[in-house]
Amino acid sequence: MWLGADVASVVSWSDTSIVATVKSPTKTGVVRVNQRSLWSNAVAFSVPTPAISSVFPLTGVPGTEVTITGTNFGDVQGRGLVSLGTANGVIQRWTDTQIIALVAGGATSGNVRVVQDGVASDGVAFDVDTLHIKSVTPLVALPGSPITIKGGGFGTYGTVLLGSVEGQIISWTDREVLALLAPGSVSGVVRIQQNGVWSNPVCIIVPSLSGPNQTLAPCYRAVEVGDTHQEQAVSGKVISVKGLTWRSSDPNVVRLSNEDPPTLFAVSPGHAIITAGAASAMIDVYPR
């Protein structure tokens, strides 16, 4: 027996009645019965195909919520899936006419497609804009100074780390962020966070008003759980400044030894800011 564009799976058969299951995947076609190599007449048979009418927004970074509107998505998700760029989206809501999904981490630009029971809709172009910083101006600034960050994938709003604390947002677009360096911030990194994803880091110096500028070297590290590293404090031309108070913003992620300067122990996945004197560094810890 033929159903749509493929052989059907027969459930029951009699001289006057046949029950069969439409094979997945298949397409709109005809119904025909074959018995002893003889074919019956053909009757048109329609297989509902998912159809996308709109996608909003058409660009986003990982974690962005995307709404797909159309028809024949299926009343429940079942075996359905949605591709957003080059990875399947994380489904938040599914109805026959609307799907809400999040762009998955690691996705890159591609198409939006809805697949239900092996039948795919047409593709709609979707741009995954990787969160990245191209430039920071100025790279040396006092608390209260405006900092301009240019790049891409910033989205509509997020948070910005300026030195050791969050900056005060003045304006925010997908390509440019203007923020004030907060009082109490010290030398460290500039990073933008959008939907839980961090941009690349850029080092920034907050000048010391009482002596040589202090920095931690390096201002950023990406390490794996179980790694140990030695951090150095730099003041003017003096490397490995002693007598500073070292702190970790999250000892459950990065623990410091009692040495001076300390050894950093990567304890668990996450992010931590290390401060010492008038300087800071950010540590990303990844699973091994």
Beta strands, then each sheet from edge to edge (+ up, - down):
strand 1: 2-4
strand 2: 6-7
strand 3: 9-13
strand 4: 18-21
strand 5: 29-32
strand 6: 34-35
strand 7: 38-39
strand 8: 43-45
strand 9: 51-56
strand 10: 59-60
strand 11: 65-71
strand 12: 81-85
strand 13: 87-88
strand 14: 90-94
strand 15: 98-102
strand 16: 110-116
strand 17: 119-120
strand 18: 124-128
strand 19: 132-137
strand 20: 146-152
strand 21: 159-163
strand 22: 165-166
strand 23: 168-172
strand 24: 176-180
strand 25: 188-194
strand 26: 197-198
strand 27: 202-204
strand 28: 214-217
strand 29: 220-224
strand 30: 228-230
strand 31: 232-235
strand 32: 238-239
strand 33: 246-248
strand 34: 254-256
strand 35: 263-266
strand 36: 270-276
strand 37: 279-286
sheet 1: 2+ 1- 5+ 8-
sheet 2: 3+ 4-
sheet 3: 6+ 7-
sheet 4: 9+ 11- 15+ 14-
sheet 5: 10+ 18+ 16- 12+ 13-
sheet 6: 10+ 18+ 16- 17+
sheet 7: 19+ 20- 24+ 23-
sheet 8: 22+ 21- 25+ 26-
sheet 9: 22+ 21- 25+ 27-
sheet 10: 28+ 31- 32+
sheet 11: 29+ 37+ 36- 33+
sheet 12: 30+ 35- 34+
end
